[in-house]
Amino acid sequence: MKSLVVKRSIVIGGHKTSVSLEHAFWQALKEIAILRNMSLSELVMTIDATRSGNLSSAIRLFVLEFSQNQIEAARDTKVARSADAA
């Protein structure tokens, strides 16, 4: 069975490094970079600057936190709409 983990090279702060992530995380990371008008390298550099563990784990946690924030914002919007309708 083919691994779902994809290893890619990326330039962070002028140096090249390899990052292994599942395809879904690469896709989500690219979408977040687009939403923030950043290159993928720029986004990874900001994650790298604040990480405490390895880079792959930090990226996964960043994508998870972004997703959770989107869910929370949608929930808040739904609650606000319900209150306005009442």
PASEBA-1860 file (N, C-alpha, C; in nm, 3 decimals):
! residues 86
1> MKSLVVKR> 0.084/-0.118/0.000/0.000/0.000/0.000/0.089/0.125/0.000 ~ 0.055/0.219/-0.084/0.133/0.342/-0.095/0.108/0.432/0.026 ~ 0.216/0.491/0.078/0.207/0.580/0.193/0.132/0.708/0.157 ~ 0.052/0.756/0.250/-0.020/0.880/0.230/0.066/1.000/0.266 ~ 0.184/0.973/0.325/0.274/1.080/0.365/0.358/1.123/0.244 ~ 0.363/1.253/0.222/0.437/1.310/0.110/0.552/1.393/0.167 ~ 0.673/1.365/0.120/0.791/1.440/0.163/0.822/1.545/0.057 ~ 0.831/1.670/0.100/0.859/1.780/0.008/0.972/1.865/0.061
9> SIVIGGHK> 1.048/1.922/-0.030/1.152/2.018/0.007/1.092/2.156/0.003 ~ 1.130/2.237/0.101/1.079/2.374/0.109/1.192/2.463/0.160 ~ 1.193/2.587/0.113/1.294/2.682/0.156/1.236/2.768/0.268 ~ 1.305/2.768/0.382/1.263/2.846/0.498/1.379/2.936/0.538 ~ 1.356/3.065/0.529/1.460/3.159/0.569/1.590/3.141/0.494 ~ 1.581/3.103/0.368/1.700/3.089/0.285/1.765/2.952/0.289 ~ 1.717/2.862/0.374/1.774/2.727/0.372/1.669/2.623/0.337 ~ 1.713/2.519/0.271/1.624/2.416/0.222/1.610/2.307/0.329
17> TSVSLEHA> 1.488/2.263/0.349/1.462/2.154/0.443/1.352/2.065/0.386 ~ 1.342/1.945/0.437/1.239/1.852/0.394/1.133/1.839/0.502 ~ 1.008/1.833/0.458/0.896/1.819/0.550/0.809/1.705/0.499 ~ 0.773/1.614/0.590/0.686/1.502/0.557/0.549/1.524/0.620 ~ 0.448/1.531/0.534/0.309/1.551/0.578/0.216/1.467/0.492 ~ 0.103/1.433/0.548/0.000/1.368/0.469/-0.051/1.466/0.363 ~ -0.096/1.412/0.252/-0.142/1.493/0.140/-0.248/1.595/0.184 ~ -0.341/1.552/0.270/-0.448/1.643/0.315/-0.392/1.764/0.389
25> FWQALKEI> -0.286/1.745/0.466/-0.225/1.859/0.536/-0.155/1.953/0.439 ~ -0.088/1.898/0.335/-0.027/1.985/0.234/-0.135/2.069/0.166 ~ -0.246/2.006/0.131/-0.355/2.078/0.063/-0.410/2.189/0.153 ~ -0.436/2.156/0.279/-0.491/2.256/0.371/-0.392/2.370/0.391 ~ -0.265/2.338/0.403/-0.162/2.440/0.423/-0.156/2.535/0.304 ~ -0.164/2.480/0.184/-0.164/2.563/0.062/-0.285/2.656/0.060 ~ -0.401/2.604/0.098/-0.523/2.686/0.100/-0.514/2.798/0.202 ~ -0.458/2.768/0.319/-0.440/2.871/0.422/-0.346/2.979/0.371
33> AILRNMSL> -0.238/2.939/0.306/-0.142/3.036/0.251/-0.212/3.127/0.150 ~ -0.295/3.071/0.065/-0.369/3.151/-0.033/-0.462/3.250/0.038 ~ -0.535/3.202/0.139/-0.626/3.290/0.213/-0.552/3.406/0.280 ~ -0.429/3.381/0.320/-0.350/3.484/0.388/-0.261/3.564/0.292 ~ -0.276/3.539/0.162/-0.194/3.606/0.061/-0.045/3.590/0.089 ~ -0.007/3.468/0.121/0.132/3.435/0.151/0.177/3.320/0.061 ~ 0.306/3.310/0.041/0.357/3.191/-0.025/0.360/3.078/0.078 ~ 0.367/2.957/0.031/0.376/2.842/0.120/0.500/2.853/0.208
41> SELVMTID> 0.610/2.895/0.149/0.735/2.911/0.225/0.721/3.016/0.335 ~ 0.654/3.126/0.305/0.632/3.230/0.406/0.550/3.178/0.523 ~ 0.444/3.105/0.491/0.358/3.051/0.596/0.435/2.952/0.682 ~ 0.509/2.863/0.618/0.587/2.765/0.694/0.693/2.835/0.779 ~ 0.750/2.943/0.728/0.849/3.018/0.805/0.786/3.077/0.933 ~ 0.662/3.125/0.925/0.596/3.178/1.044/0.566/3.066/1.144 ~ 0.529/2.950/1.094/0.505/2.835/1.181/0.636/2.792/1.246 ~ 0.741/2.787/1.167/0.873/2.746/1.215/0.924/2.838/1.326
49> ATRSGNLS> 0.895/2.967/1.315/0.944/3.065/1.412/0.882/3.047/1.550 ~ 0.766/2.986/1.558/0.697/2.974/1.687/0.683/2.831/1.736 ~ 0.741/2.737/1.666/0.722/2.596/1.703/0.805/2.555/1.823 ~ 0.758/2.449/1.891/0.834/2.395/2.002/0.874/2.250/1.977 ~ 0.808/2.183/1.881/0.841/2.045/1.847/0.901/2.040/1.708 ~ 0.889/1.924/1.643/0.941/1.915/1.507/0.848/1.988/1.410 ~ 0.901/2.024/1.296/0.828/2.109/1.201/0.703/2.042/1.147 ~ 0.711/1.915/1.114/0.593/1.846/1.061/0.478/1.848/1.162
57> SAIRLFVL> 0.509/1.820/1.286/0.406/1.823/1.391/0.351/1.964/1.410 ~ 0.440/2.062/1.408/0.396/2.202/1.423/0.301/2.242/1.311 ~ 0.328/2.198/1.189/0.239/2.229/1.077/0.104/2.162/1.095 ~ 0.104/2.036/1.135/-0.023/1.966/1.158/-0.106/2.038/1.265 ~ -0.041/2.078/1.374/-0.113/2.148/1.481/-0.163/2.284/1.434 ~ -0.086/2.353/1.352/-0.129/2.481/1.296/-0.254/2.463/1.211 ~ -0.254/2.363/1.124/-0.370/2.337/1.037/-0.491/2.299/1.122 ~ -0.470/2.218/1.225/-0.580/2.181/1.314/-0.637/2.303/1.385
65> EFSQNQIE> -0.550/2.388/1.438/-0.596/2.509/1.507/-0.672/2.601/1.412 ~ -0.622/2.616/1.289/-0.690/2.698/1.190/-0.831/2.643/1.165 ~ -0.840/2.513/1.149/-0.969/2.449/1.125/-1.063/2.468/1.243 ~ -1.011/2.451/1.364/-1.094/2.470/1.483/-1.143/2.614/1.493 ~ -1.059/2.710/1.458/-1.100/2.851/1.460/-1.210/2.878/1.358 ~ -1.202/2.814/1.242/-1.306/2.830/1.140/-1.439/2.772/1.188 ~ -1.433/2.658/1.254/-1.554/2.596/1.307/-1.616/2.684/1.416 ~ -1.531/2.738/1.503/-1.579/2.826/1.610/-1.642/2.952/1.552
73> AARDTKVA> -1.581/3.009/1.450/-1.635/3.130/1.388/-1.770/3.100/1.323 ~ -1.781/2.985/1.259/-1.909/2.947/1.197/-2.016/2.926/1.304 ~ -1.978/2.865/1.414/-2.072/2.843/1.525/-2.118/2.977/1.583 ~ -2.023/3.070/1.602/-2.058/3.202/1.654/-2.153/3.276/1.560 ~ -2.130/3.264/1.431/-2.217/3.327/1.332/-2.357/3.267/1.338 ~ -2.364/3.135/1.352/-2.493/3.068/1.361/-2.569/3.112/1.486 ~ -2.498/3.123/1.597/-2.561/3.167/1.722/-2.610/3.311/1.708 ~ -2.529/3.397/1.647/-2.568/3.538/1.629/-2.691/3.547/1.540
81> RSADAA> -2.696/3.469/1.434/-2.813/3.470/1.345/-2.939/3.423/1.418 ~ -2.922/3.320/1.503/-3.035/3.270/1.579/-3.087/3.375/1.677 ~ -2.996/3.450/1.739/-3.034/3.555/1.834/-3.104/3.669/1.761 ~ -3.056/3.702/1.640/-3.118/3.809/1.563/-3.259/3.771/1.516 ~ -3.279/3.643/1.490/-3.409/3.595/1.441/-3.511/3.590/1.554 ~ -3.464/3.581/1.677/-3.556/3.566/1.792/-3.623/3.695/1.831
END
